[in-house]
Amino acid sequence: MSGYRRDGHSGFHGKGRALDLFVHAVPNEQVFAACRQLRDVGCGYYPNSKFVHLDVRPYGTDRVLWIDDSEPGQPSRYLDGFPGVLEPGRAWIPG
């Protein structure tokens, strides 16, 4: 759905190291589960959106997982887990 973002993005999208992914006929929960098996990645699950975020991080950083249940176009609202997707206490929460 989205990859490299040139204008105003300094994060992984702005570096060409991220994508927001939708796989036809595959539930996002399964895409997120597959992302969680990879090394040195960031995996973001968005229950109110149509995609899963995946980014490639420097070698040896392992993985960062997050859940953002905000509505599209709203400020991020991070949770520490989500039923059936990620156990409580496993997700990264900023701050």
Gaussian input, Z-matrix of N, CA and C with variables (Angstrom, degrees):
# hf/3-21g

backbone

0 1
 N
 C     1     B1
 C     2     B2     1     A1
 N     3     B3     2     A2     1     D1
 C     4     B4     3     A3     2     D2
 C     5     B5     4     A4     3     D3
 N     6     B6     5     A5     4     D4
 C     7     B7     6     A6     5     D5
 C     8     B8     7     A7     6     D6
 N     9     B9     8     A8     7     D7
 C    10    B10     9     A9     8     D8
 C    11    B11    10    A10     9     D9
 N    12    B12    11    A11    10    D10
 C    13    B13    12    A12    11    D11
 C    14    B14    13    A13    12    D12
 N    15    B15    14    A14    13    D13
 C    16    B16    15    A15    14    D14
 C    17    B17    16    A16    15    D15
 N    18    B18    17    A17    16    D16
 C    19    B19    18    A18    17    D17
 C    20    B20    19    A19    18    D18
 N    21    B21    20    A20    19    D19
 C    22    B22    21    A21    20    D20
 C    23    B23    22    A22    21    D21
 N    24    B24    23    A23    22    D22
 C    25    B25    24    A24    23    D23
 C    26    B26    25    A25    24    D24
 N    27    B27    26    A26    25    D25
 C    28    B28    27    A27    26    D26
 C    29    B29    28    A28    27    D27
 N    30    B30    29    A29    28    D28
 C    31    B31    30    A30    29    D29
 C    32    B32    31    A31    30    D30
 N    33    B33    32    A32    31    D31
 C    34    B34    33    A33    32    D32
 C    35    B35    34    A34    33    D33
 N    36    B36    35    A35    34    D34
 C    37    B37    36    A36    35    D35
 C    38    B38    37    A37    36    D36
 N    39    B39    38    A38    37    D37
 C    40    B40    39    A39    38    D38
 C    41    B41    40    A40    39    D39
 N    42    B42    41    A41    40    D40
 C    43    B43    42    A42    41    D41
 C    44    B44    43    A43    42    D42
 N    45    B45    44    A44    43    D43
 C    46    B46    45    A45    44    D44
 C    47    B47    46    A46    45    D45
 N    48    B48    47    A47    46    D46
 C    49    B49    48    A48    47    D47
 C    50    B50    49    A49    48    D48
 N    51    B51    50    A50    49    D49
 C    52    B52    51    A51    50    D50
 C    53    B53    52    A52    51    D51
 N    54    B54    53    A53    52    D52
 C    55    B55    54    A54    53    D53
 C    56    B56    55    A55    54    D54
 N    57    B57    56    A56    55    D55
 C    58    B58    57    A57    56    D56
 C    59    B59    58    A58    57    D57
 N    60    B60    59    A59    58    D58
 C    61    B61    60    A60    59    D59
 C    62    B62    61    A61    60    D60
 N    63    B63    62    A62    61    D61
 C    64    B64    63    A63    62    D62
 C    65    B65    64    A64    63    D63
 N    66    B66    65    A65    64    D64
 C    67    B67    66    A66    65    D65
 C    68    B68    67    A67    66    D66
 N    69    B69    68    A68    67    D67
 C    70    B70    69    A69    68    D68
 C    71    B71    70    A70    69    D69
 N    72    B72    71    A71    70    D70
 C    73    B73    72    A72    71    D71
 C    74    B74    73    A73    72    D72
 N    75    B75    74    A74    73    D73
 C    76    B76    75    A75    74    D74
 C    77    B77    76    A76    75    D75
 N    78    B78    77    A77    76    D76
 C    79    B79    78    A78    77    D77
 C    80    B80    79    A79    78    D78
 N    81    B81    80    A80    79    D79
 C    82    B82    81    A81    80    D80
 C    83    B83    82    A82    81    D81
 N    84    B84    83    A83    82    D82
 C    85    B85    84    A84    83    D83
 C    86    B86    85    A85    84    D84
 N    87    B87    86    A86    85    D85
 C    88    B88    87    A87    86    D86
 C    89    B89    88    A88    87    D87
 N    90    B90    89    A89    88    D88
 C    91    B91    90    A90    89    D89
 C    92    B92    91    A91    90    D90
 N    93    B93    92    A92    91    D91
 C    94    B94    93    A93    92    D92
 C    95    B95    94    A94    93    D93
 N    96    B96    95    A95    94    D94
 C    97    B97    96    A96    95    D95
 C    98    B98    97    A97    96    D96
 N    99    B99    98    A98    97    D97
 C   100   B100    99    A99    98    D98
 C   101   B101   100   A100    99    D99
 N   102   B102   101   A101   100   D100
 C   103   B103   102   A102   101   D101
 C   104   B104   103   A103   102   D102
 N   105   B105   104   A104   103   D103
 C   106   B106   105   A105   104   D104
 C   107   B107   106   A106   105   D105
 N   108   B108   107   A107   106   D106
 C   109   B109   108   A108   107   D107
 C   110   B110   109   A109   108   D108
 N   111   B111   110   A110   109   D109
 C   112   B112   111   A111   110   D110
 C   113   B113   112   A112   111   D111
 N   114   B114   113   A113   112   D112
 C   115   B115   114   A114   113   D113
 C   116   B116   115   A115   114   D114
 N   117   B117   116   A116   115   D115
 C   118   B118   117   A117   116   D116
 C   119   B119   118   A118   117   D117
 N   120   B120   119   A119   118   D118
 C   121   B121   120   A120   119   D119
 C   122   B122   121   A121   120   D120
 N   123   B123   122   A122   121   D121
 C   124   B124   123   A123   122   D122
 C   125   B125   124   A124   123   D123
 N   126   B126   125   A125   124   D124
 C   127   B127   126   A126   125   D125
 C   128   B128   127   A127   126   D126
 N   129   B129   128   A128   127   D127
 C   130   B130   129   A129   128   D128
 C   131   B131   130   A130   129   D129
 N   132   B132   131   A131   130   D130
 C   133   B133   132   A132   131   D131
 C   134   B134   133   A133   132   D132
 N   135   B135   134   A134   133   D133
 C   136   B136   135   A135   134   D134
 C   137   B137   136   A136   135   D135
 N   138   B138   137   A137   136   D136
 C   139   B139   138   A138   137   D137
 C   140   B140   139   A139   138   D138
 N   141   B141   140   A140   139   D139
 C   142   B142   141   A141   140   D140
 C   143   B143   142   A142   141   D141
 N   144   B144   143   A143   142   D142
 C   145   B145   144   A144   143   D143
 C   146   B146   145   A145   144   D144
 N   147   B147   146   A146   145   D145
 C   148   B148   147   A147   146   D146
 C   149   B149   148   A148   147   D147
 N   150   B150   149   A149   148   D148
 C   151   B151   150   A150   149   D149
 C   152   B152   151   A151   150   D150
 N   153   B153   152   A152   151   D151
 C   154   B154   153   A153   152   D152
 C   155   B155   154   A154   153   D153
 N   156   B156   155   A155   154   D154
 C   157   B157   156   A156   155   D155
 C   158   B158   157   A157   156   D156
 N   159   B159   158   A158   157   D157
 C   160   B160   159   A159   158   D158
 C   161   B161   160   A160   159   D159
 N   162   B162   161   A161   160   D160
 C   163   B163   162   A162   161   D161
 C   164   B164   163   A163   162   D162
 N   165   B165   164   A164   163   D163
 C   166   B166   165   A165   164   D164
 C   167   B167   166   A166   165   D165
 N   168   B168   167   A167   166   D166
 C   169   B169   168   A168   167   D167
 C   170   B170   169   A169   168   D168
 N   171   B171   170   A170   169   D169
 C   172   B172   171   A171   170   D170
 C   173   B173   172   A172   171   D171
 N   174   B174   173   A173   172   D172
 C   175   B175   174   A174   173   D173
 C   176   B176   175   A175   174   D174
 N   177   B177   176   A176   175   D175
 C   178   B178   177   A177   176   D176
 C   179   B179   178   A178   177   D177
 N   180   B180   179   A179   178   D178
 C   181   B181   180   A180   179   D179
 C   182   B182   181   A181   180   D180
 N   183   B183   182   A182   181   D181
 C   184   B184   183   A183   182   D182
 C   185   B185   184   A184   183   D183
 N   186   B186   185   A185   184   D184
 C   187   B187   186   A186   185   D185
 C   188   B188   187   A187   186   D186
 N   189   B189   188   A188   187   D187
 C   190   B190   189   A189   188   D188
 C   191   B191   190   A190   189   D189
 N   192   B192   191   A191   190   D190
 C   193   B193   192   A192   191   D191
 C   194   B194   193   A193   192   D192
 N   195   B195   194   A194   193   D193
 C   196   B196   195   A195   194   D194
 C   197   B197   196   A196   195   D195
 N   198   B198   197   A197   196   D196
 C   199   B199   198   A198   197   D197
 C   200   B200   199   A199   198   D198
 N   201   B201   200   A200   199   D199
 C   202   B202   201   A201   200   D200
 C   203   B203   202   A202   201   D201
 N   204   B204   203   A203   202   D202
 C   205   B205   204   A204   203   D203
 C   206   B206   205   A205   204   D204
 N   207   B207   206   A206   205   D205
 C   208   B208   207   A207   206   D206
 C   209   B209   208   A208   207   D207
 N   210   B210   209   A209   208   D208
 C   211   B211   210   A210   209   D209
 C   212   B212   211   A211   210   D210
 N   213   B213   212   A212   211   D211
 C   214   B214   213   A213   212   D212
 C   215   B215   214   A214   213   D213
 N   216   B216   215   A215   214   D214
 C   217   B217   216   A216   215   D215
 C   218   B218   217   A217   216   D216
 N   219   B219   218   A218   217   D217
 C   220   B220   219   A219   218   D218
 C   221   B221   220   A220   219   D219
 N   222   B222   221   A221   220   D220
 C   223   B223   222   A222   221   D221
 C   224   B224   223   A223   222   D222
 N   225   B225   224   A224   223   D223
 C   226   B226   225   A225   224   D224
 C   227   B227   226   A226   225   D225
 N   228   B228   227   A227   226   D226
 C   229   B229   228   A228   227   D227
 C   230   B230   229   A229   228   D228
 N   231   B231   230   A230   229   D229
 C   232   B232   231   A231   230   D230
 C   233   B233   232   A232   231   D231
 N   234   B234   233   A233   232   D232
 C   235   B235   234   A234   233   D233
 C   236   B236   235   A235   234   D234
 N   237   B237   236   A236   235   D235
 C   238   B238   237   A237   236   D236
 C   239   B239   238   A238   237   D237
 N   240   B240   239   A239   238   D238
 C   241   B241   240   A240   239   D239
 C   242   B242   241   A241   240   D240
 N   243   B243   242   A242   241   D241
 C   244   B244   243   A243   242   D242
 C   245   B245   244   A244   243   D243
 N   246   B246   245   A245   244   D244
 C   247   B247   246   A246   245   D245
 C   248   B248   247   A247   246   D246
 N   249   B249   248   A248   247   D247
 C   250   B250   249   A249   248   D248
 C   251   B251   250   A250   249   D249
 N   252   B252   251   A251   250   D250
 C   253   B253   252   A252   251   D251
 C   254   B254   253   A253   252   D252
 N   255   B255   254   A254   253   D253
 C   256   B256   255   A255   254   D254
 C   257   B257   256   A256   255   D255
 N   258   B258   257   A257   256   D256
 C   259   B259   258   A258   257   D257
 C   260   B260   259   A259   258   D258
 N   261   B261   260   A260   259   D259
 C   262   B262   261   A261   260   D260
 C   263   B263   262   A262   261   D261
 N   264   B264   263   A263   262   D262
 C   265   B265   264   A264   263   D263
 C   266   B266   265   A265   264   D264
 N   267   B267   266   A266   265   D265
 C   268   B268   267   A267   266   D266
 C   269   B269   268   A268   267   D267
 N   270   B270   269   A269   268   D268
 C   271   B271   270   A270   269   D269
 C   272   B272   271   A271   270   D270
 N   273   B273   272   A272   271   D271
 C   274   B274   273   A273   272   D272
 C   275   B275   274   A274   273   D273
 N   276   B276   275   A275   274   D274
 C   277   B277   276   A276   275   D275
 C   278   B278   277   A277   276   D276
 N   279   B279   278   A278   277   D277
 C   280   B280   279   A279   278   D278
 C   281   B281   280   A280   279   D279
 N   282   B282   281   A281   280   D280
 C   283   B283   282   A282   281   D281
 C   284   B284   283   A283   282   D282

   B1=1.4327
   B2=1.5283
   B3=1.3318
   B4=1.4550
   B5=1.5165
   B6=1.2972
   B7=1.4539
   B8=1.5054
   B9=1.3274
   B10=1.4645
   B11=1.5188
   B12=1.3184
   B13=1.4649
   B14=1.5179
   B15=1.3006
   B16=1.4616
   B17=1.5216
   B18=1.2917
   B19=1.4623
   B20=1.5244
   B21=1.3236
   B22=1.4507
   B23=1.5106
   B24=1.3003
   B25=1.4589
   B26=1.5255
   B27=1.3303
   B28=1.4567
   B29=1.5226
   B30=1.3252
   B31=1.4580
   B32=1.5174
   B33=1.3081
   B34=1.4628
   B35=1.5297
   B36=1.3342
   B37=1.4718
   B38=1.5260
   B39=1.3233
   B40=1.4580
   B41=1.5218
   B42=1.3266
   B43=1.4661
   B44=1.5315
   B45=1.3402
   B46=1.4594
   B47=1.5162
   B48=1.3426
   B49=1.4616
   B50=1.5267
   B51=1.3476
   B52=1.4631
   B53=1.5160
   B54=1.3274
   B55=1.4578
   B56=1.5104
   B57=1.3217
   B58=1.4459
   B59=1.5178
   B60=1.3327
   B61=1.4488
   B62=1.5166
   B63=1.3220
   B64=1.4558
   B65=1.5186
   B66=1.3270
   B67=1.4648
   B68=1.5233
   B69=1.3217
   B70=1.4607
   B71=1.5287
   B72=1.3229
   B73=1.4668
   B74=1.5344
   B75=1.3246
   B76=1.4636
   B77=1.5302
   B78=1.3344
   B79=1.4641
   B80=1.5382
   B81=1.3269
   B82=1.4627
   B83=1.5229
   B84=1.3240
   B85=1.4590
   B86=1.5275
   B87=1.3309
   B88=1.4727
   B89=1.5287
   B90=1.3117
   B91=1.4706
   B92=1.5265
   B93=1.3302
   B94=1.4602
   B95=1.5354
   B96=1.3245
   B97=1.4699
   B98=1.5261
   B99=1.3183
   B100=1.4684
   B101=1.5251
   B102=1.3270
   B103=1.4614
   B104=1.5246
   B105=1.3233
   B106=1.4695
   B107=1.5284
   B108=1.3183
   B109=1.4530
   B110=1.5260
   B111=1.3240
   B112=1.4593
   B113=1.5262
   B114=1.3130
   B115=1.4626
   B116=1.5260
   B117=1.3118
   B118=1.4648
   B119=1.5272
   B120=1.3337
   B121=1.4601
   B122=1.5225
   B123=1.3095
   B124=1.4471
   B125=1.5108
   B126=1.3283
   B127=1.4689
   B128=1.5218
   B129=1.3125
   B130=1.4571
   B131=1.5116
   B132=1.3298
   B133=1.4638
   B134=1.5222
   B135=1.3257
   B136=1.4583
   B137=1.5271
   B138=1.3467
   B139=1.4634
   B140=1.5235
   B141=1.3243
   B142=1.4642
   B143=1.5228
   B144=1.3189
   B145=1.4598
   B146=1.5211
   B147=1.3186
   B148=1.4633
   B149=1.5150
   B150=1.3363
   B151=1.4575
   B152=1.5256
   B153=1.3193
   B154=1.4590
   B155=1.5266
   B156=1.3121
   B157=1.4661
   B158=1.5187
   B159=1.3349
   B160=1.4598
   B161=1.5159
   B162=1.3324
   B163=1.4574
   B164=1.5201
   B165=1.3161
   B166=1.4662
   B167=1.5239
   B168=1.3470
   B169=1.4602
   B170=1.5173
   B171=1.3263
   B172=1.4671
   B173=1.5328
   B174=1.3273
   B175=1.4600
   B176=1.5262
   B177=1.3271
   B178=1.4567
   B179=1.5133
   B180=1.3347
   B181=1.4644
   B182=1.5236
   B183=1.3351
   B184=1.4652
   B185=1.5236
   B186=1.3371
   B187=1.4688
   B188=1.5202
   B189=1.3260
   B190=1.4590
   B191=1.5194
   B192=1.3254
   B193=1.4628
   B194=1.5230
   B195=1.3339
   B196=1.4561
   B197=1.5128
   B198=1.3424
   B199=1.4607
   B200=1.5240
   B201=1.3180
   B202=1.4714
   B203=1.5267
   B204=1.3315
   B205=1.4690
   B206=1.5215
   B207=1.3396
   B208=1.4640
   B209=1.5274
   B210=1.2999
   B211=1.4639
   B212=1.5271
   B213=1.3400
   B214=1.4664
   B215=1.5311
   B216=1.3301
   B217=1.4515
   B218=1.5200
   B219=1.3348
   B220=1.4561
   B221=1.5289
   B222=1.3382
   B223=1.4682
   B224=1.5282
   B225=1.3061
   B226=1.4637
   B227=1.5225
   B228=1.3373
   B229=1.4692
   B230=1.5277
   B231=1.3253
   B232=1.4572
   B233=1.5208
   B234=1.3267
   B235=1.4627
   B236=1.5246
   B237=1.3373
   B238=1.4637
   B239=1.5247
   B240=1.3088
   B241=1.4611
   B242=1.5184
   B243=1.3478
   B244=1.4640
   B245=1.5221
   B246=1.3400
   B247=1.4629
   B248=1.5290
   B249=1.3195
   B250=1.4562
   B251=1.5191
   B252=1.3361
   B253=1.4602
   B254=1.5254
   B255=1.3205
   B256=1.4637
   B257=1.5234
   B258=1.3211
   B259=1.4549
   B260=1.5286
   B261=1.3500
   B262=1.4620
   B263=1.5286
   B264=1.3339
   B265=1.4525
   B266=1.5122
   B267=1.3414
   B268=1.4620
   B269=1.5276
   B270=1.3243
   B271=1.4632
   B272=1.5218
   B273=1.3314
   B274=1.4539
   B275=1.5234
   B276=1.3137
   B277=1.4536
   B278=1.5272
   B279=1.3314
   B280=1.4619
   B281=1.5240
   B282=1.3362
   B283=1.4555
   B284=1.4570
   A1=111.10
   A2=116.38
   A3=119.96
   A4=109.14
   A5=116.90
   A6=121.52
   A7=110.26
   A8=115.28
   A9=121.06
   A10=110.29
   A11=115.76
   A12=122.11
   A13=107.87
   A14=115.94
   A15=121.15
   A16=113.03
   A17=118.20
   A18=122.15
   A19=113.00
   A20=115.72
   A21=121.05
   A22=116.36
   A23=118.20
   A24=120.05
   A25=109.71
   A26=115.67
   A27=119.77
   A28=111.90
   A29=118.26
   A30=121.56
   A31=111.97
   A32=116.43
   A33=121.78
   A34=112.30
   A35=118.36
   A36=119.66
   A37=110.35
   A38=117.22
   A39=121.63
   A40=113.41
   A41=116.22
   A42=121.05
   A43=112.25
   A44=116.94
   A45=120.40
   A46=113.09
   A47=117.26
   A48=121.70
   A49=112.36
   A50=117.51
   A51=120.87
   A52=110.71
   A53=114.32
   A54=119.86
   A55=109.26
   A56=114.57
   A57=122.30
   A58=105.02
   A59=115.33
   A60=122.85
   A61=112.39
   A62=115.92
   A63=124.49
   A64=106.44
   A65=117.47
   A66=121.76
   A67=107.36
   A68=116.13
   A69=121.68
   A70=110.69
   A71=116.50
   A72=125.48
   A73=113.76
   A74=118.02
   A75=121.83
   A76=107.16
   A77=117.38
   A78=119.13
   A79=111.64
   A80=116.06
   A81=120.48
   A82=112.24
   A83=117.62
   A84=120.53
   A85=110.67
   A86=117.03
   A87=120.82
   A88=111.12
   A89=117.60
   A90=120.75
   A91=109.00
   A92=117.37
   A93=121.60
   A94=110.60
   A95=116.89
   A96=120.56
   A97=110.72
   A98=118.16
   A99=121.34
   A100=110.14
   A101=117.36
   A102=121.59
   A103=110.28
   A104=116.72
   A105=121.54
   A106=112.70
   A107=118.22
   A108=121.68
   A109=113.05
   A110=116.80
   A111=121.77
   A112=110.92
   A113=116.12
   A114=121.54
   A115=110.08
   A116=114.65
   A117=121.73
   A118=112.49
   A119=114.96
   A120=121.48
   A121=110.42
   A122=115.26
   A123=123.29
   A124=107.05
   A125=116.90
   A126=122.43
   A127=108.40
   A128=116.36
   A129=121.13
   A130=110.67
   A131=115.86
   A132=122.24
   A133=108.41
   A134=116.17
   A135=123.42
   A136=108.82
   A137=118.66
   A138=120.53
   A139=114.77
   A140=118.61
   A141=121.29
   A142=112.96
   A143=116.97
   A144=121.96
   A145=109.58
   A146=116.92
   A147=121.71
   A148=113.34
   A149=118.45
   A150=119.84
   A151=111.38
   A152=115.00
   A153=124.53
   A154=106.06
   A155=116.86
   A156=121.82
   A157=108.94
   A158=115.78
   A159=122.19
   A160=107.70
   A161=116.50
   A162=119.06
   A163=110.01
   A164=115.14
   A165=122.71
   A166=107.61
   A167=115.42
   A168=122.02
   A169=110.72
   A170=117.18
   A171=119.54
   A172=112.06
   A173=114.96
   A174=121.89
   A175=110.66
   A176=116.08
   A177=121.98
   A178=115.56
   A179=118.36
   A180=120.00
   A181=112.72
   A182=117.17
   A183=123.70
   A184=109.89
   A185=118.14
   A186=119.55
   A187=110.28
   A188=114.13
   A189=122.25
   A190=106.30
   A191=116.32
   A192=122.07
   A193=108.99
   A194=116.20
   A195=119.15
   A196=110.83
   A197=113.58
   A198=123.45
   A199=106.82
   A200=116.63
   A201=121.88
   A202=107.03
   A203=116.55
   A204=119.11
   A205=113.46
   A206=117.27
   A207=119.93
   A208=109.86
   A209=115.15
   A210=121.30
   A211=108.52
   A212=118.45
   A213=120.24
   A214=111.38
   A215=115.32
   A216=121.57
   A217=114.50
   A218=117.93
   A219=122.30
   A220=110.27
   A221=117.77
   A222=119.79
   A223=110.82
   A224=116.17
   A225=121.38
   A226=111.05
   A227=114.91
   A228=122.42
   A229=106.64
   A230=115.74
   A231=121.84
   A232=111.50
   A233=115.56
   A234=123.30
   A235=108.89
   A236=117.14
   A237=119.64
   A238=112.80
   A239=117.73
   A240=123.56
   A241=108.94
   A242=115.94
   A243=119.87
   A244=107.90
   A245=118.57
   A246=121.30
   A247=113.19
   A248=115.78
   A249=121.90
   A250=114.64
   A251=117.51
   A252=121.39
   A253=111.27
   A254=116.73
   A255=121.73
   A256=108.65
   A257=115.56
   A258=121.60
   A259=110.41
   A260=117.76
   A261=120.08
   A262=111.19
   A263=114.62
   A264=120.78
   A265=114.75
   A266=118.50
   A267=121.87
   A268=113.19
   A269=117.40
   A270=120.83
   A271=111.43
   A272=115.24
   A273=122.70
   A274=108.38
   A275=115.71
   A276=121.36
   A277=107.15
   A278=118.20
   A279=119.87
   A280=112.41
   A281=114.21
   A282=120.17
   A283=111.26
   D1=-35.94
   D2=-177.14
   D3=-156.56
   D4=141.55
   D5=178.38
   D6=-133.54
   D7=-113.30
   D8=-179.38
   D9=-61.56
   D10=132.30
   D11=176.48
   D12=-125.69
   D13=113.92
   D14=-175.52
   D15=-80.19
   D16=-47.75
   D17=-169.76
   D18=-83.34
   D19=112.77
   D20=171.20
   D21=75.36
   D22=13.60
   D23=-179.23
   D24=-117.02
   D25=116.78
   D26=-179.35
   D27=-104.83
   D28=-4.48
   D29=-178.78
   D30=-81.34
   D31=-154.31
   D32=-176.81
   D33=-64.10
   D34=-34.73
   D35=175.63
   D36=-62.82
   D37=-42.88
   D38=-179.60
   D39=-66.72
   D40=-21.50
   D41=177.50
   D42=-94.66
   D43=1.03
   D44=-178.49
   D45=72.43
   D46=25.34
   D47=-176.70
   D48=-117.05
   D49=20.20
   D50=-178.18
   D51=-144.76
   D52=156.35
   D53=172.81
   D54=-150.59
   D55=151.70
   D56=172.61
   D57=-104.94
   D58=119.42
   D59=-164.09
   D60=-116.00
   D61=135.34
   D62=172.08
   D63=-129.12
   D64=128.38
   D65=178.53
   D66=-113.44
   D67=116.81
   D68=-178.42
   D69=-54.16
   D70=131.67
   D71=176.10
   D72=68.95
   D73=12.28
   D74=175.94
   D75=-120.62
   D76=121.57
   D77=179.48
   D78=-60.72
   D79=143.65
   D80=180.00
   D81=-58.05
   D82=-28.86
   D83=177.14
   D84=-60.79
   D85=-37.93
   D86=178.31
   D87=-73.25
   D88=-37.11
   D89=177.30
   D90=-63.98
   D91=-43.69
   D92=178.23
   D93=-63.03
   D94=-41.53
   D95=178.23
   D96=-61.58
   D97=-39.63
   D98=177.94
   D99=-66.61
   D100=-41.40
   D101=178.15
   D102=-59.56
   D103=-39.86
   D104=-178.62
   D105=-62.52
   D106=-18.86
   D107=-179.65
   D108=-83.82
   D109=-12.29
   D110=-177.47
   D111=-84.36
   D112=156.50
   D113=176.75
   D114=-97.32
   D115=151.58
   D116=172.46
   D117=55.43
   D118=50.84
   D119=-179.59
   D120=-134.90
   D121=162.77
   D122=165.79
   D123=-111.49
   D124=133.41
   D125=179.97
   D126=-126.06
   D127=121.81
   D128=178.96
   D129=-117.98
   D130=128.34
   D131=177.75
   D132=-106.89
   D133=129.44
   D134=-176.49
   D135=-123.68
   D136=91.93
   D137=-174.65
   D138=-61.35
   D139=-20.37
   D140=-179.46
   D141=-103.72
   D142=13.29
   D143=178.04
   D144=-126.82
   D145=176.79
   D146=-174.36
   D147=-102.90
   D148=16.26
   D149=-174.13
   D150=-141.53
   D151=166.44
   D152=169.74
   D153=-118.63
   D154=136.15
   D155=177.18
   D156=-87.86
   D157=138.74
   D158=174.02
   D159=-137.81
   D160=129.76
   D161=174.39
   D162=-132.81
   D163=155.21
   D164=-178.98
   D165=-101.10
   D166=123.42
   D167=-176.27
   D168=-108.05
   D169=167.59
   D170=-179.87
   D171=-57.98
   D172=148.10
   D173=-179.88
   D174=-53.52
   D175=133.18
   D176=175.78
   D177=89.17
   D178=3.22
   D179=-179.21
   D180=-89.74
   D181=-2.20
   D182=-179.39
   D183=66.19
   D184=-128.92
   D185=-177.41
   D186=-140.50
   D187=152.69
   D188=175.45
   D189=-122.73
   D190=130.66
   D191=-178.55
   D192=-119.63
   D193=140.39
   D194=174.99
   D195=-147.71
   D196=157.04
   D197=176.07
   D198=-122.51
   D199=127.18
   D200=178.07
   D201=-125.47
   D202=106.03
   D203=-176.52
   D204=-97.96
   D205=20.63
   D206=175.84
   D207=-69.18
   D208=157.16
   D209=174.83
   D210=-76.02
   D211=152.80
   D212=177.32
   D213=-53.86
   D214=134.66
   D215=178.95
   D216=84.20
   D217=-3.38
   D218=179.85
   D219=-101.51
   D220=161.40
   D221=176.55
   D222=-60.20
   D223=147.69
   D224=-179.44
   D225=-59.79
   D226=143.23
   D227=175.45
   D228=-133.76
   D229=100.80
   D230=-173.23
   D231=-86.99
   D232=141.55
   D233=177.58
   D234=-116.91
   D235=156.73
   D236=-179.99
   D237=-85.54
   D238=-3.09
   D239=177.35
   D240=-178.91
   D241=176.19
   D242=179.62
   D243=-153.47
   D244=131.10
   D245=-175.53
   D246=-54.49
   D247=129.16
   D248=177.76
   D249=78.22
   D250=-0.80
   D251=-176.59
   D252=-123.28
   D253=-50.47
   D254=-176.79
   D255=-150.73
   D256=128.67
   D257=-178.45
   D258=-62.51
   D259=145.83
   D260=177.13
   D261=-56.47
   D262=141.85
   D263=179.00
   D264=87.12
   D265=-1.04
   D266=-177.77
   D267=-97.99
   D268=-17.00
   D269=-174.77
   D270=-90.40
   D271=148.78
   D272=173.84
   D273=-76.07
   D274=134.95
   D275=174.80
   D276=-127.16
   D277=123.01
   D278=-177.75
   D279=-63.43
   D280=153.57
   D281=173.33
   D282=94.54

